[in-house]
């Protein structure tokens, strides 16, 4: 089953310069640098949660895909089975999380890595702009 909705190819091989989550404003902002030296801003709004691993000094993106909610539950089944009982990512059961994601129109963005940081962001919108 193909769970990919869309791919954001313009992020391939970008180096992550910084990221910042603002929990009060429900945003996550990432600034990346392309191979050509162009600064690219990736701003997630309506942030519900994010999960990153393997964060190092020089993180290089492979890319980012938007996937279905079913894809989240398939791909991250083990993580969710352990973390939902502690309220991550914002509910105490898979059913509650599915319902909340549908009600609040939460989308799933999976960040792939060539080196370092990878994971996912659960948010309503993403805006990618060259700076």
Buried (B, 14 or more C-beta within 10 A) or exposed (E): EEBEEEBBEBBBBBBBEEBEBEEEEBBBBBBBBBEEEEEBEBBBBBBBBBBBEEEEEEBBBBBBBBBBBEBBBEBBEEBBEEBBEEEBBBBEEBEEBBEBBEEBEBBBBBBBBBBBBBBBBBBBEBEBEEE
